[in-house]
Amino acid sequence: MNQKKFIIHETPISELFWITRTLIEDNRGSFSRLFCSEELKSVGFDLPIAQVNITKTEKKGIIRGLHFQLPPYSEHKIIYCLKGEVFDIALDLRRSSPTFLKYHSIILSESENNAYSIPQGFAHGFQSLTDDVEMVYFHSHPYRKQFETGVNPFDPMVNVKWPLPVTGISERDRSFLLLDNNYTGVKIK
């Protein structure tokens, strides 16, 4: 039997999807797949995996993001929460997109077996909703410091409604510039 290992869900933003992993359980425990290039082509992840990263966040309320890389190293990311729970957002920065500067949020958690598929041209960030959060990221391009940038997570033009009081944020993330009306976004293609 060739059962699909992922259920793909659309969001109100084009090319942005969330994914549910199919869990197979028996008396030994469980099995679920984190990545399958054949199945995940349907969410636009058709590039090779260039890098896999794990983040650990110790306390609830901590914000990480909003991060992205500029072309030619713009990344498609698939993100899972392996332990704990996060409020995860993807911000559309694609030039000429009808949802430019709109964000979509989802709760990612170990208990839901879900993931976010975030295409090129989006900034990504999250707030930990529990202590001891672990996340894994699959990236379509390697990290390039000179192409890395971000959007301030408190930018009033974006107006993210973070669900918890902020208990921590890096100086780098706090120092990302605020957008203004002259910001034209990221050209991907």
N, C-alpha and C positions, 0 to 999 in steps of 0.2 A: 504494500500500500504506500503510495507516494503522497503523504499528507503534507500540506503546506505548513511551514514552521512559523510563519508570520501572518498576522492579520493587519492589513493596511487601512488606516483611517484618514480621510481628508480633513483639512482645516479650512477656515474661511479665506486663507491666503494661498494663492496658487503655488504649487510645487513644494509646499511645506506639509509634511505628513507626520502623524504619530503612528507608532507600531505597537502591536501586542504580540509578544512571543508566545507561541503555543508550548505549553508545559506538558510533558509526558511523565506520568508518575506511576510507580508501582511500589511493591514492598521493599525495594532496595533504596528508594529515594526518587529523584527526579532528573530530567534532562530537558534542556532548552538550548536552542541555537542562538548565538549572538550575531552571527553574520553569515550570509549566503549570497554571493555575488549574483547568482541566477535569479533568486527571488527578489533581491533588493534593487534590481534594475528598474522595477516598476515605480520606485520612488526617486529615480534619477541618479542613484549611486552607481554610475557606470564607469567610474575610474578605479584604478587599483588602490588598495589601501596603502597609504604611504607611511602612516604612523598610528600607533595605538597608545593612548595615555590613560593613566589613572589619577584621579584627584581624591584626596581625603580632606574632609572638612570636619573639624572636631566639635564645634558648637553650633547649636541652632541659631538662626538669625543672621548668619554670615552671608554676605553678597560676594559673588565672583562674577565679573563681567562689567560691561557688555563688550565682548571681544570679537574681532574678525581680522582677516588678512586681506590685503589689497591684491588685485590682479598683478602678475599672473599666478599668484599663489593663493587665490581665494579658495576656501575649503568647503567641501560638502562634509558635514559631520553627521554621524549617527551616535547618539548619546544615550547611555543607560545609567540608571541609578541601581547599583548592586546592593547597597546597604543604606537603610534610612529612607528619607523622603525629601524632595526638593520642589520648590516652585520654580519652574524652568521656563524661560522666555526666548523667543526668536523674534528679532526686530528686522523688518523688511527694509533694506537699504538700496534695493535695486532701482537704478535710475529708470524712470518712465513706468514703473510698476503702478497699477491702480491702487495698491495697498502700501505705497511708499510711506515710510515712517510709522506704520501700524505694527503692533506686535500681537503675537498670540502666545498664550501661556497654557501650561499643562502641569499637572502634578505628576512627577516621575517618582516611582517608589519600587522597592524590592518586592513588595507584596503584589503589585499590579503587573509585574513582568512587562513593563512598557518602555518605549524608547521614543526619541524625537529624531526625525530625519530633517536636518537643516541644510538647505542647499546653499550654494555660493551666492554671495550678495546679502547675507543676513549676519547680523550681530547676535551673539548668544551670551546669555548670563543666567544665573540662578541664585536663589536664596535657600539656604538649608532650613528645613522645617523641623528637623530632629538633630540630636547630637550624633556624632560618629557616622557621617555620610561618606560613602564611597561611590565614585562615578567612573565609568569607562567611556572613552571617546575613540571612535574610529574616524581618521582623517584621510581625505583624498589627496592632500598635499602636505609636505613636510613643513615644520615650523621654520619661518624665516623672520628673524627679529626685525630686519629693515622694512618688512611689509606688514608687520603687526601694528594694529591700532585698535581703537575702541570708541564707544559712546559712553558718556558719563551715565551711570545707572540712575542718577537723580535728575536727568535732563528734563526740564519742564515741557519741551516740545514732544517728548515721548510719553512722559507722565506714567511711568510704571507704578502700579499699585502694589508695592511690596507688602506681603501679608503679615509680616512680623516686624517688631522693632529691630533695627539694625544693630547687631552686636559686634560686627567687625567687617572691615573692607580694606583692601590693600591701598597704599598711597598711590600706586600706579593707576588702579581703577578709579579712585576718587579724583585723580588729576586729569582724566580724559576730558577733552574740551566739550563744551555745550554746543549743540547744533544751533544754527540760526537759519533765517529764511533764505540765505544764499547757498545753503548746502544742497547739492544736486544729486548726491548719492553715488553709488558704485556702478560702473559700467562693466558688465560681465561678458557680454558677447557683442 
